[in-house]
Amino acid sequence: MADSVGLQFVSPYAFEAMQKVDVVRLAALSDLELRLLLPCLVRMALCAPADQSQAWTQDKKLILRLLSGVEAVNSIVALLSVDFHALEQDARKEQQLRHKTGGANGESILVSQLQHGLTLEFEHSDPLRRLRLALSELLAIMNKVPKMISELAMKIYNCYKIFVAFTFELVYLTSHRGDHKN
C-alpha cells in the first residue's frame, strides 16, 4: 500500500481494488485512501446492483461495514437522493429567466426567498437546497461575465482611441516642428 500522508490521488493499489471489486483489499486501505473512494463505495453499497449473487451480498455487507464509521458518508447518501434531472430542469429555467430579464430583478426558480444571508442559508440547508443555492450563484456569475467582457472591451477601445489620438498629436507636433524652423 502507498504511504497515505498527503495522499491526493487514488493509489494504484486502491484503484485496482476498486476495479476488481476486491473488498478484502478495500478493507485493508487506510482511512485516507478510503476517503478518496467514498462516493464510489457509497454508490456501490446503496444502489441496486446488477449482481444479485450471494457473494455480492456478502461483499456489500463488508463495504457497508467499512462505511459505517465514516461521518462523510451521510452527506454523500443525501446527495445520492437528489433528483438531478429535476434540478437540471430548474437550472435551465433559471438560466432562461436570467437571460430574458437580464438577471436584474432578483427572481429565481432555484432559490426562494432567503431567510438569512447566503452563507448562513447555505450552512443551515439540506444538500438539495445547498445545490440550488450554489447553482443560482453560479448562474448569476455566468450572467455577469458577458457584461463584464463588453465593459472591458469598451474600456480597451476607449484606451485605444486615446492612444491613437495621442499618437496622431505626437506625429503632428513632430512633423510641424520642422516647419517653424524654416
C-alpha positions in Angstrom: 0.0 0.0 0.0 1.1 3.6 -0.7 2.0 6.0 2.1 -1.2 7.8 2.8 0.3 11.0 4.2 -0.8 13.9 2.0 -2.5 11.5 -0.4 -4.4 13.5 -3.1 -4.9 10.8 -5.7 -6.1 7.3 -5.6 -3.2 4.9 -5.3 -2.7 2.2 -7.9 -3.4 -0.4 -5.2 -6.7 1.2 -4.3 -7.6 1.7 -7.9 -7.0 -2.0 -8.7 -9.0 -3.0 -5.6 -12.0 -0.9 -6.8 -11.6 -2.1 -10.4 -11.7 -5.7 -9.3 -14.2 -5.0 -6.5 -11.8 -6.7 -4.2 -13.5 -5.9 -0.8 -10.7 -7.7 1.2 -8.1 -5.3 -0.4 -10.5 -2.4 0.1 -10.8 -3.2 3.8 -7.0 -3.1 4.1 -6.9 0.5 2.8 -6.1 3.4 5.2 -8.9 5.8 6.2 -7.4 8.5 3.8 -7.3 6.1 0.9 -10.9 5.0 1.6 -12.0 8.7 1.8 -10.9 9.2 -1.8 -13.2 6.3 -2.8 -16.2 7.2 -0.7 -18.5 8.3 -3.5 -17.9 5.1 -5.4 -18.2 2.9 -2.3 -21.4 4.6 -1.2 -23.0 4.2 -4.6 -21.8 0.5 -4.8 -23.3 -0.2 -1.3 -26.6 1.6 -1.7 -27.7 1.5 -5.3 -29.5 -1.6 -6.7 -26.8 -4.0 -8.0 -26.9 -5.9 -11.3 -25.2 -8.7 -9.5 -27.8 -10.5 -7.2 -25.4 -13.3 -6.2 -24.8 -14.4 -2.6 -21.1 -13.5 -3.0 -22.0 -9.9 -3.8 -24.4 -9.7 -0.9 -21.6 -10.7 1.4 -19.2 -8.2 -0.3 -21.8 -5.5 0.1 -22.1 -6.1 3.8 -18.3 -5.7 4.2 -18.5 -2.4 2.2 -21.3 -1.2 4.5 -19.2 -2.1 7.5 -16.3 -0.1 6.1 -18.6 2.9 5.5 -20.4 2.7 8.9 -17.6 4.6 10.7 -17.2 7.4 8.2 -19.1 10.6 9.0 -19.0 12.0 5.4 -21.0 9.0 4.2 -24.2 10.6 5.4 -23.6 13.7 3.2 -22.9 11.5 0.2 -26.0 9.5 0.8 -28.1 12.7 1.0 -26.6 13.8 -2.4 -27.4 10.5 -4.0 -31.1 11.1 -3.1 -31.2 14.4 -5.1 -33.3 14.3 -8.2 -30.6 15.7 -10.6 -32.9 15.7 -13.6 -35.4 18.0 -11.9 -32.6 20.1 -10.6 -31.2 20.4 -14.2 -34.6 21.4 -15.5 -34.9 24.1 -12.8 -31.4 25.3 -13.6 -32.2 25.6 -17.3 -35.4 27.6 -16.5 -33.4 29.8 -14.2 -30.9 30.4 -16.9 -33.6 31.4 -19.4 -35.2 33.7 -16.8 -31.9 35.4 -16.1 -31.2 35.8 -19.8 -34.7 37.2 -20.5 -34.7 39.6 -17.6 -31.0 40.5 -17.8 -30.6 39.0 -14.3 -31.5 42.3 -12.7 -34.8 41.6 -11.0 -33.7 39.0 -8.4 -36.3 36.5 -9.4 -35.2 32.9 -9.0 -36.6 29.5 -9.8 -33.8 27.6 -8.0 -33.9 29.6 -4.8 -37.0 31.0 -3.0 -36.6 33.9 -0.6 -33.5 33.7 1.6 -34.3 33.8 5.3 -30.8 34.8 6.3 -27.7 35.8 4.4 -26.5 33.5 1.6 -23.7 32.0 3.8 -25.9 31.2 6.8 -28.6 29.9 4.5 -26.1 27.5 2.9 -24.7 26.3 6.2 -28.1 25.5 7.6 -29.6 23.9 4.5 -30.1 20.4 3.4 -28.0 19.1 0.4 -30.6 19.8 -2.2 -31.0 23.4 -1.0 -27.2 23.8 -1.0 -27.0 22.6 -4.6 -29.8 25.0 -5.5 -28.0 28.0 -3.8 -24.7 27.1 -5.5 -26.3 26.7 -8.9 -28.1 30.0 -8.5 -24.9 31.8 -7.6 -23.0 30.2 -10.5 -25.7 31.2 -12.9 -25.7 34.8 -11.6 -21.9 34.9 -12.1 -22.2 33.4 -15.6 -24.8 36.1 -16.4 -22.5 38.9 -15.4 -19.4 37.7 -17.3 -20.6 38.8 -20.8 -21.5 42.2 -19.4 -18.1 42.5 -17.8 -16.4 41.4 -21.0 -18.3 44.0 -23.0 -17.4 46.7 -20.4 -13.8 45.7 -20.6 -13.9 45.7 -24.4 -15.3 49.2 -24.3 -12.6 50.4 -21.9 -9.9 48.9 -24.1 -11.5 50.6 -27.1 -11.5 53.9 -25.3 -7.9 53.5 -24.3 -7.1 52.6 -27.9 -8.9 55.8 -29.2 -6.9 57.9 -26.7 -3.7 56.2 -27.7 -4.4 56.8 -31.4 -5.3 60.5 -30.7 -2.2 60.9 -28.7 -0.1 59.3 -31.4 -1.6 61.5 -34.1 -0.9 64.5 -32.0 2.7 63.5 -31.4 3.2 62.8 -35.2 1.6 66.2 -36.0 3.7 68.1 -33.5 6.9 66.3 -34.6 6.2 67.0 -38.3 5.3 70.6 -37.7 8.4 71.4 -35.6 10.5 71.4 -38.7 8.0 73.9 -40.3 8.7 76.6 -37.6 12.5 76.4 -38.2 12.2 77.4 -41.9 
